[in-house]
Amino acid sequence: MLFGTIVGSLADKQGRRRACVTYCITYILSCITKHSPQYKILMVGRVLGGIATSLLFSAFESWLVAEHNKVSRRFL
C-alpha cells in the first residue's frame, strides 16, 4: 500500500526496462526469504513481495503503453 503509490512514477523516471528487471530481482529475493525460519527475514520477504507486486502492476503496464504509443505514432 505504501510503495504502490510511488512505484509507477519511479518506473517512468528510472526507466521501464530497469523497473521490470528490478521486479524480477525483488520477487526472487522475496521467494528466497520464504525458506527462512526467522521471523524478521520472513517480514522482510513480505515487504519485498509487496514491492514486487507494485512493480508488477505498474512497470510492465507502463512499458506496454509506451511501446503501443510508439507504434501508433508510426502509423499516423
C-alpha positions in Angstrom: 0.0 0.0 0.0 2.8 2.4 0.8 5.0 1.6 -2.2 2.3 1.2 -4.8 1.6 4.9 -5.0 5.1 5.9 -5.9 6.3 2.9 -7.9 4.6 3.9 -11.2 6.3 7.4 -11.2 9.6 5.9 -10.3 9.3 3.4 -13.1 8.8 6.3 -15.6 11.7 8.3 -14.1 14.3 5.4 -13.8 13.3 3.6 -17.0 10.6 1.0 -17.6 13.1 -1.8 -18.5 15.1 -1.2 -15.3 11.8 -1.3 -13.3 10.9 -4.7 -14.9 14.4 -6.1 -14.1 14.0 -4.7 -10.6 10.7 -6.5 -10.3 12.3 -9.8 -11.2 15.2 -9.4 -8.7 12.8 -8.3 -5.9 10.5 -11.2 -6.5 13.4 -13.7 -6.5 14.6 -12.2 -3.2 11.1 -12.4 -1.8 10.8 -16.1 -2.7 14.2 -16.9 -1.2 13.2 -15.4 2.2 10.3 -17.8 2.4 12.7 -20.7 3.3 13.9 -19.0 6.4 12.7 -19.9 9.9 13.5 -16.4 11.3 10.5 -14.1 11.7 12.4 -10.9 10.8 13.6 -12.4 7.5 10.0 -13.5 6.7 8.8 -10.0 7.3 11.4 -8.6 5.0 10.2 -11.1 2.4 6.7 -9.9 2.8 7.8 -6.3 2.3 9.8 -7.3 -0.8 6.7 -9.2 -2.1 4.6 -6.1 -1.7 7.2 -4.0 -3.6 7.4 -6.7 -6.3 3.6 -6.7 -6.7 3.5 -3.0 -7.1 6.3 -3.2 -9.7 4.4 -6.0 -11.5 1.2 -4.0 -11.9 2.9 -0.7 -12.9 6.2 -1.3 -14.7 5.1 -3.8 -17.3 1.9 -1.9 -18.0 3.6 1.4 -18.5 6.2 -0.2 -20.7 3.4 -1.8 -22.8 1.6 1.6 -23.1 4.8 3.4 -24.1 5.6 0.8 -26.8 2.0 1.0 -28.1 2.2 4.8 -28.3 5.5 4.5 -30.3 3.9 2.1 -32.8 0.7 4.2 -33.0 2.7 7.3 -33.9 4.4 5.5 -36.8 1.1 4.7 -38.5 -0.5 8.1 -38.1 
